């Protein structure tokens, strides 16, 4: 009886290290952010979720060209009805691009 040969197929997936890095879109610490952006973040947090969504274009400056936040979120205890900069930028990123 002839010997059986088994062949295993191996698939190698490659990816860009920067895209896989959790730090790829981490905003800088507050001490490295322009005061105007920190003030805009404060104004965003003062609005209710509903009012912030209506005013999203006003807060576009909180996001970089790719739609990721340029400022960090504000730490809160428990749930509240406020939008964080990361949420605002995500909502702006998900909006269809104007042509």
C-alpha positions in Angstrom: 0.0 0.0 0.0 1.5 3.4 -1.0 2.1 6.0 1.8 -0.4 8.8 2.1 0.8 12.4 1.9 -1.1 15.1 3.7 -0.8 18.7 2.6 -1.8 21.5 4.8 -2.6 24.9 3.4 -1.6 27.9 5.4 -3.0 31.3 4.7 -0.9 34.3 5.9 -2.8 37.5 6.4 -0.9 40.7 6.6 -2.1 44.1 7.9 -0.6 47.5 8.5 0.7 47.7 12.0 -0.4 51.3 12.5 -4.0 50.5 11.6 -4.1 47.6 14.1 -2.5 49.7 16.8 -4.9 50.8 19.6 -3.0 54.1 19.7 -3.5 54.9 16.1 -6.3 57.4 16.8 -5.7 58.2 20.5 -6.0 62.0 21.2 -3.3 63.9 22.9 -3.5 64.7 26.6 -5.3 68.0 27.6 -2.0 69.8 28.2 -1.0 69.4 24.5 -4.4 70.5 23.1 -5.2 74.1 22.1 -7.3 75.9 24.7 -9.9 76.7 22.1 -10.5 73.0 21.5 -10.9 72.4 25.2 -13.5 75.2 25.4 -15.4 73.7 22.4 -15.4 70.3 24.2 -16.8 71.9 27.3 -19.5 73.5 25.2 -20.3 70.2 23.6 -20.7 68.5 27.0 -23.0 71.3 28.2 -25.6 70.3 25.6 -28.1 67.5 25.8 -27.6 64.6 23.4 -30.5 65.9 21.2 -29.2 69.4 21.0 -25.6 68.3 20.4 -26.7 66.1 17.5 -28.5 69.1 16.0 -25.4 71.2 16.4 -22.8 68.6 15.2 -21.3 70.7 12.4 -20.4 73.4 15.0 -18.2 70.8 16.7 -16.4 69.5 13.6 -13.2 71.3 14.8 -12.9 68.6 17.6 -12.2 66.0 14.9 -9.2 65.5 12.6 -9.3 65.2 8.8 -10.1 61.5 9.1 -12.9 62.1 11.6 -11.2 61.1 14.9 -11.2 63.2 18.0 -8.4 65.8 18.6 -9.3 66.0 22.3 -10.0 63.3 24.9 -13.4 62.5 26.5 -14.4 63.9 29.8 -14.5 61.3 32.6 -18.0 61.0 34.1 -19.6 58.8 36.7 -22.6 56.8 35.5 -24.7 57.4 32.5 -25.7 60.8 31.4 -27.5 62.4 28.4 -24.4 64.1 27.0 -22.2 63.4 23.9 -18.5 62.8 24.3 -16.1 64.1 21.6 -15.4 60.5 20.5 -19.2 60.0 19.9 -19.5 63.4 18.1 -16.6 62.5 15.8 -18.0 59.0 15.1 -21.4 60.6 14.2 -19.7 63.1 11.9 -17.5 60.3 10.3 -20.7 58.2 9.6 -22.4 61.1 7.8 -22.4 60.9 4.0 -19.7 63.1 2.4 -21.0 66.1 0.6 -20.2 66.1 -3.1 
